[in-house]
Amino acid sequence: MSLAQAPSAGIKSMVVSSTGFGPREIEEITRAISENYANYRELKEGVHELESQENRSPAASARLGACQYLLGRYSQAIDTLSHSDGGALTHYYLGRSYLALDRYQEALESYDASLRAGYDRDIVTLAKAEALRYSKQYDEALKLLDSLSGAVEQTAEYLFQRSATVQVLGGSREEVYTLLERAVQADPSHGGALFGLALENDRHGNDDDARELYERASKQFPTYVGTLLNLGILYEDMQAYDKAKGCYERILDMFPNHQRARLFFKDADASRDMYYDEEARREQDRLGQVLSIPVTDFELSVRSRNCLQKMGLMTLGDLTETTELELLSSKNFGETSLVEIRDMLSSKGLELGQFAHQRRDEEPVYDPDTLSDDERALLDRPISDLNLSVRARKCMVRLGLTTIGELVRRTGDDLLECKNFGVTSLNEVREKLTVANLKLRGD
């Protein structure tokens, strides 16, 4: 009988017992919780009992600190481990805890101390490469990975760390994806590699494959917070709100003050009680996609195209908010061009001025005639360059927005009308645009 199937006291007794405790025991605990998440409660109970013990031995403090790390209590783990036995395990999990709190230099120093105390050299080297990558010392991280040779190069952790390093150094998607696939082949339960593959599929709109990979990654312990957040969002897209809430609850169980998880949980809980006319929603999505089609997709005369550009009318949606009189008032725009525009809209079941009553009268934030070549190039860049979260990125897809220029023509209210897009996502978009010295229309 495995530890996962055995009475759950097995994990608790392992935590509180005075017998030997090292990497093998930690692996047994994480595997047991991965196989049966109910065992997570037993780990918490064991940690609570050990925390309540008076006059703990240094070895018991090392055991407690490592388990506090597994529970995501990184500051507590650092405090506990700093007063433990000073052994290899202690220093290694001090490094893991410092890394989780973005204290990279202290993490590197702790890893070096664990190596001097006898911790596995390959494991420490991979951990140091990760810390260097997080601290943006990308070349140094790659050099450290290149220094490894032998069997370690075929391990899932090595392949995963290499994929992440190659990616931040600008390597091709094909190389990154291949490394991640090899990592999962080496260890089908590697949470990091599964998350990486899921994220790659998510970014390219392969929702079914992404969801399956996120689900596999979510069963591994400790679980990446990003895995649970992104899986919850995909569940919300499926209107599986209870499953989405379950993802956010798991995050809050470990990190009660996690702001995004708390907000997402509230959104999913509210959405669960809302009635959606699915057919109407699909029709609205279809209309939104049609309205976002750029006029440059159609064969127009040079005169018509130039007039539309000068008026800032870039999409079919812009034309449905513009009346015939407004078009005819533009210099060099005559009846021939008007007929041409009518025919173009009619081919998509639309009319000039169809939604003129819904138009907002704000002026465009950026006048194309006043922009430099560099500024125009910035607005022509794809939205993917903003590195938005999955939730914000999916809203861009629903609205048919592909470039930064198209995004800044929208208002905050426009974005908030998109399903599953809330204030948190809106603030994220605004922050990303601010970094590029841009803003949404009306801001």
Secondary structure, 3 states (H helix, E strand, C coil): CCCCCCCCHHHHHHHHCCCCCCHHHHHHHHHHHHHCCCHHHHHHHHHHHHHCCCCCCHHHHHHHHHHHHHCCCHHHHHHHHCCCCCCHHHHHHHHHHHHHCCCHHHHHHHHHHHHHCCCCHHHHHHHHHHHHHHCCCHHHHHHHHHCCCCHHHHCHHHHHHHHHHHHHCCCCHHHHHHHHHHHHHHCCCCHHHHHHHHHHHHHCCCHHHHHHHHHHHHCCCCCCHHHHHHHHHHHHHCCCHHHHHHHHHHHHHHCCCCHHHHHHHHHHHHHHCCCCCHHHHHHHHHHHHHHCCEHHHCCCCHHHHHHHHHCCCCEHHHHHCCCHHHHHCCCCCCHHHHHHHHHHHHCCCCCCCCCHHHCCCCCCCCCHHHCCHHHHHHHHCEHHHHCCCHHHHHHHHHCCCCEHHHHHCCCHHHHHCCCCCCHHHHHHHHHHHHHCCCCCCCC
